[in-house]
Amino acid sequence: MSSSSRASTVSADEEKQKPTDTIPGEKWKPTRAFYVAFTALFVITLAASLTSTSLSIALPTIAKKLTLTNVEAFWLGTSTAITSTVIQPGCAPLADAVGRKAALSTAVAFLTIGSLLGTLATNGFVLMVVARCIQGLGIGAVTAVTEIIVTEVVPLRLRGKWLALISVAWAAGTVSGPLQGGLLAEATDWSWRLIFALIIPICILGLILCIFTLELPRRPASAEGGQTKAARQGLAEMDWIGFALFTASIVAILVPVTQARVVYPWSDYRTVVPLSLGCAGIVLFSLYEIFVASNPMLPFAGIFTDRSCVATFAGTALHGLVLWCLLYYVPLYYEAVQGFTPIQAGVAMLPETASLVPASVVTGLLITWTGAYRWAIWGGWAITTAGMGCLAFFLSVGTPTAQWVGLNLVVGLGTGMLFGAMGFAVQASVSSDHLAVAVTLFSFFRSLGAAVGVAVGGAIFQNELEARLLPARIILGGVAGSEGSNSLTLISGLQNMPDSPQKSVLVTAIAESLQKVWVAMCITSGVALVLCLCIRHFSLDVDLVGEASNRRSQKEEEEAII
């Protein structure tokens, strides 16, 4: 074995004793400047999280006050998810071109502008959608660039703690955002605009901290034109054709997937045609990147040829699918089956967060301490599978409070462990040259899974609900129609129905239909567990500068501690 190969495949004990001229992970210490800069990242992430979730519970109330149709209300929620997903893969080459600091500042600027437009949009649906799309660009860019910065500033072995703290910011926004949105939406006829307005000062604070506290390496300056010319050169060298192909293809896939059964049926040509074109576009994009692009947006040879990396990306997408299906349809259970108000439903979601956040933080710390991460991935999927199975069997109309709290604590524990562990598997398996791209792809696949998860869960729920309500269509006065299986219509219809046998039939049908959603998520989690068994172990004791490759030999892989 050559010395360079041995340097990347030594055991954990040998790695600690290895001399180095760079900053080894175990000797790295955060400075005061780092703490201040990390505060900036935390504040910016909190703003993005609040923006992402604050409209969820408030959406039915806003739709009613603005007299929006179900389709218009749907697009207010979906537009942000689509734009935040498609922008992420392009963030790595963009940050390479203009620098991490400029890229993050631009992302925060998008958040601020989108929030300002949302505040000014009184009755204009078009302006509201534009505002949400711009906010989505900011959310996606903040998510990707923040993780790039952390991975480049903190050594691999120690990243778990700091990435877990970033996840705390996301969790804080996930918890407080819906509650804040629900309270503001119900206060007065105009107070819903404060949902957008309150994001602006947080964005401004984050932007100021970003500008004055982040000291990051910039693109090497041109001898003639300095940083400005270097940035222009970097932008000119970007794979714009690949970026356009990729963006158009993902949009063509996400739009019909997310709007299926809400705007058009799955069998409608307006769903089938763009979905087919999007899939064909992904194939064309892949061929272009592999055979044509001189500076490819996605280095297929360096990322998608490694089984661990591919398995982790698949697991990450399934993690997003399961988690966001849970976050979207558990509140529907609380409001439609338990009869909670939107604010009460937001409070009832606390068990997931109460276990998800600590599980993510503790998992990151344990991985830092042990240097092993596969146990957390496998354990997280096993617990998630068991938790989803318990939801399918025990979450029903008559489930008492203590029981549904306990059930959701289990699912939160499993998904939280995955939050703290999946990133290590990606970052440890790629070379330093491809780290930024791998990090943005990690965020992208999680967001892609989230968008698909809501659509898949909706398709299962609507099919099951219509099948159960078909015999009772007459006595329910048409509520069982295809329009009635939309969550906004269901909640509004149930709130206006007096207690009656008909209402009991509808509530029972909703609870049983949701159980089928949990069954599907249980199966999905089991598939993810099997896929993640393909993930290999790599040493986390890699310097900040990085090694050319961190892959172990097969022999040492079998000897590695799980």
Secondary structure as GFF3:
##gff-version 3
##sequence-region A 1 562
A	DSSP	alpha_helix	3	7	.	.	.	ID=ss1
A	DSSP	alpha_helix	12	17	.	.	.	ID=ss2
A	DSSP	three_ten_helix	25	27	.	.	.	ID=ss3
A	DSSP	alpha_helix	32	53	.	.	.	ID=ss4
A	DSSP	alpha_helix	59	65	.	.	.	ID=ss5
A	DSSP	alpha_helix	70	86	.	.	.	ID=ss6
A	DSSP	three_ten_helix	88	90	.	.	.	ID=ss7
A	DSSP	alpha_helix	91	98	.	.	.	ID=ss8
A	DSSP	alpha_helix	100	120	.	.	.	ID=ss9
A	DSSP	alpha_helix	125	153	.	.	.	ID=ss10
A	DSSP	three_ten_helix	156	158	.	.	.	ID=ss11
A	DSSP	alpha_helix	159	187	.	.	.	ID=ss12
A	DSSP	three_ten_helix	191	193	.	.	.	ID=ss13
A	DSSP	alpha_helix	194	197	.	.	.	ID=ss14
A	DSSP	alpha_helix	199	213	.	.	.	ID=ss15
A	DSSP	alpha_helix	226	237	.	.	.	ID=ss16
A	DSSP	alpha_helix	240	259	.	.	.	ID=ss17
A	DSSP	alpha_helix	269	291	.	.	.	ID=ss18
A	DSSP	alpha_helix	300	303	.	.	.	ID=ss19
A	DSSP	alpha_helix	307	332	.	.	.	ID=ss20
A	DSSP	pi_helix	333	337	.	.	.	ID=ss21
A	DSSP	alpha_helix	342	348	.	.	.	ID=ss22
A	DSSP	alpha_helix	350	370	.	.	.	ID=ss23
A	DSSP	alpha_helix	374	394	.	.	.	ID=ss24
A	DSSP	alpha_helix	401	429	.	.	.	ID=ss25
A	DSSP	three_ten_helix	432	434	.	.	.	ID=ss26
A	DSSP	alpha_helix	435	469	.	.	.	ID=ss27
A	DSSP	three_ten_helix	470	472	.	.	.	ID=ss28
A	DSSP	three_ten_helix	482	485	.	.	.	ID=ss29
A	DSSP	alpha_helix	487	496	.	.	.	ID=ss30
A	DSSP	alpha_helix	501	532	.	.	.	ID=ss31
A	DSSP	alpha_helix	554	559	.	.	.	ID=ss32
###
